[in-house]
């Protein structure tokens, strides 16, 4: 079914980060369990700050880590982060846990160029950029350097969620420039809707983007639909508006076939980071999709 292609390796597990904010040992064991579970095919990388790789090693002792792929988050000291990633990879055989991806922030083209000059070819780089203002130049620079983009799609406060028009513009620019991207935060739920921002009993709620909306928007962006229509897709709140078939998915008269979804996931919309792996699955079950 086309939904399986849409969900393949979609969720990078970021259990260390808010709102879950789990301790390392728990997050590592959760990831190991998910890799053995029914929905292992939906699981992507384990996300960990580069500065905590040594802590990861200690917490993962005795855990089967065959072919684990890690994405390391860069912090305030790129030199130290890259040195720690190199140390970690040197200490672990290729068939074990390896860091193959690095993520960092940049607000200007100059910052992108400076950071990319240090990144070894062995690492895939995702660069988180702001999208409130037109990010065309930033995405062009990312494209020139052969890197990938990262967009923040939410957080633990309502103002962390980008406007649909800005997110649609980001997706179209990445499609036009052939820049693969990942999303981070705020995509725990398949469909756009109002949800609680944290797991606290008194947590406020806010309108959140849905991961089905975002990744289908990427597919339809490649099909050439315009910004206004993409923003409407991102704001779609009715599950009945989407129809998943064996070989295609449709949304209000627009169609993407299975081969196109596979192409989108491989070359454009790669994954999203989530502090929960189970919550997205449970929501899909409630929608009758799993």
C-alpha positions in Angstrom: 0.0 0.0 0.0 1.2 3.5 -0.8 0.9 4.4 2.9 3.7 2.0 3.7 6.0 3.8 1.2 5.1 7.1 2.8 5.9 5.9 6.3 9.1 3.9 5.5 12.0 5.0 7.9 10.0 8.2 8.5 10.5 8.8 12.2 13.9 9.7 13.7 13.6 8.9 17.4 14.4 11.9 19.5 13.3 10.6 22.9 16.1 12.6 24.6 14.4 15.9 23.7 11.3 17.7 25.0 8.5 17.2 25.7 9.5 13.6 26.5 13.0 14.5 27.6 13.9 10.9 28.6 17.1 9.9 30.3 19.6 8.3 28.0 19.3 4.7 29.2 15.5 4.7 28.7 15.7 6.3 25.2 18.3 3.8 24.1 16.3 0.8 25.3 13.1 2.2 23.7 14.9 2.5 20.4 16.2 -1.1 20.7 12.6 -2.3 21.4 11.2 -0.3 18.5 13.7 -1.8 16.1 12.5 -5.3 17.1 8.8 -4.3 16.9 6.0 -4.5 14.4 6.6 -1.1 13.0 10.4 -1.2 12.8 10.2 -0.3 9.1 8.9 3.2 10.1 11.9 3.9 12.3 14.7 6.1 11.2 17.8 7.3 13.1 18.4 7.7 16.8 19.0 11.4 17.5 21.6 12.4 20.1 23.7 15.5 20.8 27.3 15.0 19.7 28.4 16.1 23.2 26.5 13.1 24.7 27.9 10.3 22.5 30.1 9.0 25.4 27.0 8.9 27.6 25.2 7.0 24.8 28.0 4.4 24.7 27.7 3.8 28.4 23.9 3.6 28.3 24.0 1.2 25.3 26.4 -1.3 26.8 24.9 -4.8 26.4 22.3 -3.6 24.0 22.3 -5.2 20.5 23.2 -2.2 18.2 23.7 -3.9 14.8 23.6 -1.3 12.0 22.2 1.5 14.2 22.3 4.8 12.5 22.8 7.9 14.6 22.2 11.5 13.9 24.3 13.8 16.0 23.2 17.3 16.9 25.9 19.9 16.8 26.2 22.5 19.6 28.2 25.6 20.3 31.6 24.0 19.6 31.7 22.5 16.1 35.4 21.4 16.4 34.7 19.5 19.6 31.5 18.0 18.1 33.3 16.7 15.0 36.1 15.3 17.0 33.7 13.4 19.2 31.8 12.0 16.2 35.1 10.9 14.6 36.2 9.3 18.0 32.8 7.5 18.3 32.9 6.1 14.7 36.5 5.0 15.1 35.6 3.0 18.2 32.7 1.2 16.6 32.8 -1.2 13.6 30.8 -0.3 10.5 28.2 -3.0 11.4 27.6 -1.5 14.8 26.2 1.9 15.8 27.6 4.7 13.6 27.0 8.4 13.3 26.3 9.1 9.6 24.4 12.4 9.9 25.0 15.7 11.6 22.5 18.4 12.3 23.2 22.0 13.1 21.7 25.5 12.9 22.6 28.4 10.6 20.9 31.7 10.1 23.0 33.1 7.2 24.6 31.9 4.1 28.0 32.8 5.6 27.3 30.5 8.6 26.3 27.7 6.3 29.5 28.0 4.2 31.7 28.2 7.3 30.1 25.2 8.9 30.1 23.1 5.7 33.8 23.7 5.2 34.5 21.6 8.3 32.1 18.7 7.7 33.8 15.6 6.3 32.3 13.9 3.2 31.4 10.9 5.3 28.7 12.8 7.1 25.3 13.9 5.7 24.6 17.4 6.9 21.2 18.8 7.8 21.1 22.5 8.3 18.2 24.0 10.3 17.3 27.4 9.0 14.7 30.0 9.9 11.7 30.3 7.6 9.8 33.3 8.8 11.6 35.4 6.3 12.1 34.2 2.7 14.8 31.4 3.0 15.5 31.3 -0.8 19.1 32.4 -0.5 19.7 30.0 2.4 18.3 27.0 0.5 20.3 28.0 -2.6 23.5 28.0 -0.5 22.6 24.6 1.0 22.1 23.3 -2.5 25.4 24.7 -3.7 27.2 22.9 -0.8 25.4 19.6 -1.4 23.9 19.6 2.0 20.3 19.1 3.2 17.8 21.4 4.9 16.0 21.1 8.2 12.9 22.9 9.3 11.4 23.3 12.8 7.7 22.5 12.6 6.8 23.0 16.3 7.9 22.8 19.9 6.6 23.1 23.4 5.1 26.6 22.9 2.5 27.8 20.5 4.8 30.3 18.8 7.2 27.5 17.8 4.8 26.3 15.0 5.4 28.0 11.7 2.7 29.5 9.6 1.4 27.1 6.9 2.3 29.7 4.2 5.9 29.8 5.4 6.2 26.0 5.6 4.7 25.6 2.2 7.2 28.1 0.8 10.1 26.2 2.4 8.8 22.9 0.9 8.5 24.4 -2.6 11.9 25.9 -2.5 13.5 22.6 -1.4 11.6 20.9 -4.3 12.7 23.5 -6.8 16.4 23.4 -5.7 16.5 19.6 -5.3 17.4 20.0 -1.6 16.3 17.0 0.6 14.9 18.1 4.0 13.9 16.8 7.3 11.5 18.3 9.9 11.8 18.4 13.6 9.4 18.8 16.5 5.7 19.2 16.7 4.7 16.4 14.3 3.5 13.8 16.8 0.2 13.6 15.1 -0.7 12.5 11.5 -3.3 15.2 10.9 -3.3 18.9 11.6 -5.3 19.7 14.8 -5.3 21.1 18.2 -3.3 19.1 20.7 -1.6 19.5 24.0 1.9 20.9 23.8 3.5 18.7 26.5 2.7 15.6 28.5 2.0 17.6 31.7 -1.5 17.4 33.0 -2.0 21.2 32.9 -0.3 21.6 29.5 -1.8 24.2 27.2 -2.9 23.2 23.7 -2.2 24.7 20.3 -2.8 24.0 16.6 -0.1 21.6 15.3 0.9 20.5 11.9 0.3 16.8 10.9 3.1 14.7 9.5 0.8 13.3 6.8 0.0 16.8 5.7 3.7 17.8 5.6 5.0 14.8 3.7 2.1 14.7 1.3 2.6 18.4 0.7 6.2 17.6 -0.4 4.9 15.0 -2.9 2.3 17.3 -4.4 4.9 20.1 -4.5 6.9 17.9 -6.8 3.8 17.5 -8.9 3.8 21.3 -9.3 0.8 22.5 -7.3 1.0 26.1 -6.2 1.8 27.7 -2.8 -1.8 28.6 -2.0 -3.0 25.1 -2.6 0.0 23.6 -0.6 -0.9 25.8 2.3 -4.5 24.5 2.1 -3.1 21.0 2.2 -1.0 21.8 5.2 -4.1 23.1 7.0 -6.3 20.2 6.0 -8.0 18.7 9.1 -10.3 16.1 7.6 -8.9 12.6 7.4 -11.7 11.9 4.8 -10.0 14.3 2.4 -7.2 11.8 1.9 -7.7 8.5 0.2 -4.9 5.9 0.4 -5.1 3.1 -2.2 -2.7 0.3 -3.1 -1.0 2.4 -5.8 -1.9 6.0 -5.1 -3.0 8.7 -2.6 -5.5 11.4 -3.5 -6.3 14.7 -1.8 -9.3 16.8 -3.1 -8.7 15.8 -6.7 -4.9 15.8 -6.6 -3.2 12.4 -7.0 0.3 11.0 -6.3 1.1 7.5 -7.4 3.2 5.0 -5.4 6.4 5.5 -7.4 6.1 9.2 -6.9 5.7 8.8 -3.2 8.8 6.7 -3.1 10.7 9.2 -5.1 9.6 12.1 -2.8 10.7 10.2 0.4 14.0 9.2 -1.1 15.0 12.5 -2.7 13.0 15.3 -1.0 11.1 14.7 2.3 13.4 12.4 4.2 12.2 12.2 7.8 11.0 14.0 10.9 12.3 13.9 14.4 9.9 13.0 17.2 10.4 12.4 20.9 7.7 9.8 20.6 7.6 6.8 18.2 4.4 5.3 19.6 2.2 8.3 19.6 2.2 8.7 15.8 1.4 5.0 15.4 -1.5 5.1 17.9 -3.0 8.1 16.1 -2.8 6.3 12.8 -4.6 3.4 14.3 -7.3 5.7 15.6 -7.7 7.0 12.0 -8.1 3.4 10.8 -4.9 3.6 8.7 -3.0 0.9 10.7 
